[in-house]
């Protein structure tokens, strides 16, 4: 198969509309061609493309920023001699000066298929700025490694943030190119937008079920996105950022596991199996021990649960990471009613709101966890109609 960048590099006809225009690229470390050449270098090698600027999202063009809310500076690319602007530094929306540096911007970002992954919000902000300045936007499409399944509550009005670009569920099942079309339709953005689609992407084909495991190497799109298992689990494990539990940052398997020094992982798994066994389908949970080298519970031995959505245990259609992680919170709350589960700090610059609510786009998930009388069916009653509605709403925007 071919990603958007590979089609652009190999097809002069696709590059022809860029002739005579100043071209910018929004990219990160996973923005590579089939032979692992970074997209910036590959485009610079095309004699008919005039690169004038580059942009980096959260974690930077080079992906050097480990944690969330660590800003990246602007700099000058030492190889190509063009300015590299940060869209996760002093600003998150492109400034007028940045927009003046190009005529058309190519966006080549590997997404994870989750609403909270900030690259999709950066896409929205670039679309809005391009509409204002009369610039052209072209997405070089890449796979959604989590595939087509949909899961989670829809973000409520008033809960928009840098980790909540609009009323979509946690696991949206779209590619970045498809999301661009949805943003334009939903927000009525008048912008010159197009997608260079992939060739041969089969989002339901095993074993990758979204990611072409036999054809493309996985490269971290952000420092703590180390493999396909993480990408599959992320729509659930990202909620750990709003809790006192470690999400495995400071280990080699971040956002695939969770734990803390003061929980009993085996007891948590047992309670999860008792409370809602139907939410554990498609994967295997393994109790483990880990000691983070940085971040939450640094240097402390944590009792943990590792989510294995991989190998012979994985069932793509059955796996529901958002419900699984919600169930883990519920199990901990059931075992220890007074456990201090929720963190309280300005998450992604949102003041006066609990991070778990910012992540979920409303307080509904947290309220379900904290309600002693709530059962699994209560969360399904909230989520299932919204998941079904999203599957219908997204249908016109599917390109594959």
C-alpha positions as CSV (number, residue, x, y, z in Angstrom):
1,X,0.0,0.0,0.0
2,X,1.0,3.6,-0.3
3,X,0.6,6.5,2.2
4,X,-0.3,10.0,1.0
5,X,3.3,11.1,1.2
6,X,4.5,8.2,-0.9
7,X,2.0,8.9,-3.6
8,X,3.0,12.6,-3.7
9,X,6.7,11.8,-3.9
10,X,6.3,9.3,-6.7
11,X,3.6,10.9,-8.8
12,X,4.6,14.2,-10.7
13,X,0.9,14.7,-11.5
14,X,0.0,15.0,-7.8
15,X,2.8,17.5,-7.4
16,X,1.8,19.6,-10.4
17,X,-0.7,21.8,-8.5
18,X,2.2,22.9,-6.2
19,X,4.3,24.3,-9.0
20,X,5.3,27.9,-8.4
21,X,3.9,27.9,-4.9
22,X,5.6,28.3,-1.5
23,X,5.0,25.0,0.3
24,X,5.1,24.4,4.0
25,X,5.0,21.0,5.8
26,X,3.4,20.2,9.2
27,X,5.0,17.0,10.4
28,X,6.6,15.0,13.3
29,X,9.1,12.1,13.6
30,X,6.6,9.5,12.2
31,X,6.2,11.6,9.0
32,X,8.3,9.3,6.9
33,X,8.1,7.7,3.5
34,X,8.1,3.9,2.8
35,X,11.9,3.8,2.9
36,X,11.9,5.8,6.2
37,X,13.1,9.1,4.7
38,X,11.6,12.0,6.7
39,X,8.9,13.7,4.7
40,X,10.7,17.1,5.0
41,X,13.8,15.6,3.4
42,X,11.8,13.7,0.7
43,X,9.9,16.9,-0.3
44,X,13.1,18.9,-0.3
45,X,14.6,16.4,-2.8
46,X,11.8,17.1,-5.3
47,X,13.1,19.8,-7.6
48,X,9.5,20.9,-8.4
49,X,8.6,21.7,-4.8
50,X,9.7,24.9,-3.2
51,X,9.8,24.4,0.6
52,X,9.4,27.7,2.5
53,X,8.6,26.7,6.1
54,X,7.9,23.7,8.4
55,X,5.6,23.3,11.4
56,X,5.7,21.0,14.4
57,X,2.7,20.0,16.6
58,X,2.8,18.9,20.2
59,X,6.1,17.2,21.1
60,X,7.8,19.1,18.2
61,X,8.9,18.4,14.7
62,X,11.6,16.3,16.1
63,X,9.4,14.7,18.8
64,X,11.9,15.5,21.5
65,X,9.5,16.6,24.2
66,X,8.6,13.6,26.4
67,X,5.8,14.9,28.6
68,X,2.5,16.7,27.9
69,X,2.4,20.5,28.4
70,X,6.1,20.8,27.5
71,X,6.4,23.5,24.8
72,X,8.6,23.5,21.8
73,X,10.4,26.6,20.5
74,X,10.7,27.9,16.9
75,X,14.0,27.3,15.2
76,X,15.7,27.3,11.8
77,X,16.2,24.0,10.1
78,X,20.0,23.5,9.9
79,X,19.8,21.3,6.7
80,X,17.1,23.1,4.6
81,X,17.5,26.6,5.9
82,X,13.8,27.2,6.4
83,X,12.0,28.4,9.6
84,X,10.3,25.7,11.7
85,X,7.4,27.1,13.6
86,X,6.0,25.5,16.8
87,X,2.3,25.0,17.1
88,X,2.8,23.9,20.7
89,X,4.9,26.7,22.1
90,X,4.0,30.3,22.6
91,X,1.0,29.7,20.4
92,X,-1.3,26.8,19.4
93,X,-2.9,28.6,16.5
94,X,-0.8,29.7,13.6
95,X,0.0,33.4,13.7
96,X,-0.4,35.8,10.8
97,X,3.4,35.8,10.4
98,X,3.4,32.0,10.2
99,X,0.6,32.0,7.7
100,X,2.5,34.5,5.5
101,X,5.4,32.0,5.0
102,X,3.6,29.7,2.6
103,X,0.9,29.4,-0.1
104,X,0.0,25.8,0.6
105,X,0.6,23.6,3.6
106,X,1.0,19.9,3.5
107,X,-0.1,18.1,6.7
108,X,1.6,14.7,7.2
109,X,0.8,13.6,10.7
110,X,0.4,10.1,12.0
111,X,-2.7,10.1,14.2
112,X,-3.9,7.5,16.8
113,X,-7.6,7.7,16.1
114,X,-8.5,9.3,19.5
115,X,-10.2,12.6,20.1
116,X,-7.8,13.7,22.7
117,X,-4.7,13.3,20.5
118,X,-3.9,16.9,19.9
119,X,-2.8,16.6,16.3
120,X,-6.4,16.7,15.2
121,X,-7.0,19.9,17.1
122,X,-3.9,21.3,15.4
123,X,-5.5,20.3,12.0
124,X,-8.7,22.2,12.9
125,X,-6.7,25.3,13.9
126,X,-4.7,25.2,10.7
127,X,-7.9,24.9,8.6
128,X,-9.4,27.9,10.4
129,X,-6.3,30.0,9.9
130,X,-6.0,28.9,6.2
131,X,-9.6,30.0,5.6
132,X,-8.9,33.4,7.1
133,X,-5.7,33.9,5.1
134,X,-6.8,32.3,1.8
135,X,-4.3,29.4,2.0
136,X,-4.5,25.9,0.6
137,X,-4.4,22.9,2.9
138,X,-3.5,19.4,1.7
139,X,-3.5,16.4,4.0
140,X,-1.2,13.5,3.1
141,X,-3.3,10.8,4.5
142,X,-2.1,8.0,6.8
143,X,-3.8,5.0,8.5
144,X,-5.8,5.2,11.6
145,X,-4.1,2.4,13.5
146,X,-7.1,1.9,15.8
147,X,-9.2,1.2,12.7
148,X,-12.9,2.0,12.2
149,X,-14.5,1.0,15.6
150,X,-16.3,3.9,17.4
151,X,-16.4,4.2,21.2
152,X,-17.0,6.8,23.9
153,X,-19.2,9.7,24.9
154,X,-19.6,12.7,22.6
155,X,-17.9,15.9,23.8
156,X,-20.5,18.2,25.2
157,X,-20.9,21.9,24.2
158,X,-18.7,24.1,26.3
159,X,-16.1,21.4,26.8
160,X,-14.1,22.2,23.7
161,X,-10.3,22.3,24.4
162,X,-7.0,21.5,22.9
163,X,-7.8,17.9,23.6
164,X,-11.4,18.2,22.5
165,X,-11.7,19.7,19.0
166,X,-15.4,19.1,18.6
167,X,-18.5,16.9,19.3
168,X,-17.0,13.5,18.4
169,X,-16.5,10.4,20.5
170,X,-13.2,9.4,22.1
171,X,-12.5,6.8,19.5
172,X,-13.7,8.3,16.2
173,X,-12.6,5.8,13.5
174,X,-11.5,8.3,10.9
175,X,-8.2,9.1,9.2
176,X,-6.8,12.6,9.5
177,X,-7.9,13.4,6.0
178,X,-11.4,12.3,6.7
179,X,-11.5,14.3,9.9
180,X,-10.5,17.4,7.9
181,X,-13.6,17.0,5.7
182,X,-15.8,16.5,8.8
183,X,-14.3,19.7,10.5
184,X,-15.0,21.7,7.4
185,X,-18.6,20.5,7.2
186,X,-19.3,20.8,10.9
187,X,-17.8,24.2,11.5
188,X,-18.6,25.5,8.0
189,X,-15.0,26.4,7.2
190,X,-14.5,28.0,3.8
191,X,-11.1,26.7,2.9
192,X,-9.3,25.2,-0.1
193,X,-8.9,21.7,1.2
194,X,-7.9,18.4,-0.4
195,X,-6.6,14.9,0.6
196,X,-4.0,12.9,-1.1
197,X,-5.5,9.5,-0.2
198,X,-3.8,6.3,0.5
199,X,-3.7,3.4,-1.9
200,X,-4.6,-0.1,-0.6
201,X,-5.5,0.8,3.0
202,X,-7.9,-1.9,4.4
203,X,-8.8,-0.8,7.8
204,X,-10.6,-4.1,8.7
205,X,-7.9,-6.5,7.5
206,X,-6.2,-8.6,10.1
207,X,-3.6,-8.8,11.6
208,X,-3.2,-5.0,11.7
209,X,-6.9,-4.0,11.7
210,X,-6.0,-0.5,10.8
211,X,-2.2,-0.6,10.7
212,X,-0.4,-2.4,7.8
213,X,1.9,-4.4,10.1
214,X,3.3,-6.4,7.2
215,X,4.2,-3.4,5.1
216,X,5.1,-0.5,7.4
217,X,7.3,0.0,10.4
218,X,5.8,1.6,13.4
219,X,7.5,4.9,14.4
220,X,6.5,6.8,17.5
221,X,4.2,9.7,16.5
222,X,4.8,11.0,20.0
223,X,7.4,9.9,22.5
224,X,5.0,7.7,24.5
225,X,3.3,6.0,21.6
226,X,5.8,3.2,21.2
227,X,3.8,0.5,19.4
228,X,0.5,-0.6,17.9
229,X,-0.7,-2.1,21.2
230,X,-0.5,1.4,22.7
231,X,-2.4,2.9,19.8
232,X,-5.2,0.3,20.3
233,X,-5.4,0.9,24.0
234,X,-5.0,4.7,24.0
235,X,-8.7,5.7,23.7
236,X,-9.0,4.2,27.2
237,X,-5.6,4.6,28.8
238,X,-5.4,8.3,27.9
239,X,-7.9,8.8,30.7
240,X,-5.2,7.8,33.2
241,X,-3.7,11.3,32.6
242,X,-6.6,12.7,34.6
243,X,-6.0,10.3,37.6
244,X,-3.5,9.6,40.3
245,X,-2.7,6.3,38.7
246,X,0.5,5.9,36.7
247,X,-0.2,5.4,33.0
248,X,3.3,3.9,32.6
249,X,5.2,7.1,31.7
250,X,8.7,6.5,32.8
251,X,8.5,2.8,31.7
252,X,9.1,1.2,28.4
253,X,5.3,0.4,27.9
254,X,3.6,3.8,28.5
255,X,-0.2,4.0,28.0
256,X,-0.5,0.2,27.8
257,X,-0.6,-0.3,31.6
258,X,-1.7,1.4,34.7
259,X,-1.0,1.1,38.4
260,X,0.0,2.6,41.7
261,X,1.9,1.6,44.9
262,X,-1.3,1.4,46.8
263,X,-3.6,-0.7,44.7
264,X,-3.8,-4.5,44.4
265,X,-3.7,-5.2,40.7
266,X,-5.0,-8.8,41.0
267,X,-7.9,-7.7,43.1
268,X,-8.7,-4.9,40.6
269,X,-8.7,-7.4,37.7
270,X,-11.0,-9.8,39.7
271,X,-13.4,-7.0,40.4
272,X,-13.4,-5.9,36.8
273,X,-14.3,-9.5,35.8
274,X,-17.1,-9.5,38.3
275,X,-18.6,-6.1,37.5
276,X,-18.6,-6.2,33.7
277,X,-16.9,-9.2,32.1
278,X,-18.5,-8.3,28.7
279,X,-16.2,-5.2,28.6
280,X,-13.1,-7.2,28.8
281,X,-13.5,-9.0,25.5
282,X,-10.8,-8.9,22.8
283,X,-7.8,-8.6,25.0
284,X,-6.0,-10.1,28.0
285,X,-5.2,-8.3,31.3
286,X,-2.0,-9.3,33.1
287,X,-1.0,-8.2,36.6
288,X,2.5,-6.9,36.7
289,X,4.9,-4.7,38.7
290,X,6.7,-1.6,37.4
291,X,8.8,1.3,38.8
292,X,8.5,4.6,36.8
293,X,11.8,6.4,36.2
294,X,9.9,9.7,35.9
295,X,6.4,11.2,36.2
296,X,3.8,9.9,38.6
297,X,5.1,7.5,41.4
298,X,8.6,8.0,40.2
299,X,11.0,5.5,41.9
300,X,8.1,3.6,43.6
301,X,7.2,0.0,43.0
302,X,3.7,0.0,41.5
303,X,1.2,-2.9,41.3
304,X,-0.1,-2.7,37.8
305,X,-2.4,-4.1,35.1
306,X,-1.0,-4.5,31.5
307,X,-3.6,-4.4,28.7
308,X,-2.6,-6.8,25.9
309,X,-4.6,-6.0,22.8
310,X,-2.2,-7.9,20.6
311,X,-1.3,-11.4,19.4
312,X,-3.8,-14.3,19.5
313,X,-5.8,-12.6,22.3
314,X,-6.8,-9.6,20.2
315,X,-10.3,-9.4,18.7
316,X,-10.5,-6.1,16.8
317,X,-14.3,-5.9,16.8
318,X,-14.7,-6.9,20.4
319,X,-12.0,-4.8,22.1
320,X,-13.4,-1.7,23.8
321,X,-10.6,0.2,25.5
322,X,-12.7,3.2,26.7
323,X,-15.1,0.9,28.6
324,X,-12.2,-1.3,29.8
325,X,-10.4,1.7,31.4
326,X,-13.7,3.1,32.8
327,X,-14.2,-0.4,34.3
328,X,-10.8,-0.3,36.0
329,X,-11.7,3.0,37.6
330,X,-15.0,1.6,38.8
331,X,-13.2,-1.5,40.2
332,X,-10.8,0.6,42.2
333,X,-13.6,2.8,43.5
334,X,-15.6,-0.3,44.5
335,X,-12.6,-1.8,46.3
336,X,-11.6,1.5,48.0
337,X,-14.5,4.0,48.0
338,X,-12.3,6.8,49.4
339,X,-9.4,6.3,47.0
340,X,-8.1,9.6,45.7
341,X,-8.5,8.8,42.1
342,X,-8.9,12.1,40.3
343,X,-6.1,14.6,39.8
344,X,-6.8,18.3,40.0
345,X,-4.4,20.6,38.0
346,X,-4.7,22.8,34.8
347,X,-4.7,20.0,32.2
348,X,-3.8,21.3,28.8
349,X,-4.3,24.9,30.0
350,X,-7.9,24.3,31.0
351,X,-8.6,26.1,34.3
352,X,-11.3,25.2,36.8
353,X,-12.1,21.8,35.4
354,X,-11.0,18.4,36.5
355,X,-8.6,16.8,34.0
356,X,-10.7,13.7,33.8
357,X,-13.7,15.8,32.7
358,X,-11.6,17.7,30.1
359,X,-10.4,14.4,28.7
360,X,-13.9,13.0,28.4
361,X,-15.6,16.2,27.2
362,X,-18.0,16.2,30.2
363,X,-18.3,15.1,33.8
364,X,-20.4,12.1,32.8
365,X,-17.8,9.4,33.0
366,X,-16.5,10.5,36.3
367,X,-20.0,10.8,37.7
368,X,-20.7,7.2,36.6
369,X,-17.5,5.9,38.3
370,X,-18.3,7.8,41.6
371,X,-21.9,6.7,41.7
372,X,-22.1,3.8,44.1
373,X,-25.3,2.6,42.5
374,X,-24.3,2.9,38.9
375,X,-24.0,-0.3,36.9
376,X,-22.4,-1.1,33.5
377,X,-25.7,-0.8,31.7
378,X,-26.0,2.8,32.9
379,X,-22.8,3.8,31.0
380,X,-23.9,1.8,28.0
381,X,-27.2,3.7,28.0
382,X,-25.3,6.9,27.7
383,X,-22.7,5.9,25.2
384,X,-24.4,3.4,22.8
385,X,-26.8,5.9,21.2
386,X,-24.1,8.5,20.8
387,X,-21.7,5.9,19.2
388,X,-24.4,4.8,16.8
389,X,-25.2,8.4,15.9
390,X,-21.5,9.1,15.2
391,X,-21.3,6.1,12.9
392,X,-24.1,7.6,10.8
393,X,-22.7,11.1,11.0
394,X,-19.2,10.2,9.8
395,X,-20.4,8.0,6.9
396,X,-20.4,10.7,4.2
397,X,-16.8,11.5,5.0
398,X,-15.3,8.0,4.7
399,X,-12.7,7.9,1.9
400,X,-11.9,4.2,2.1
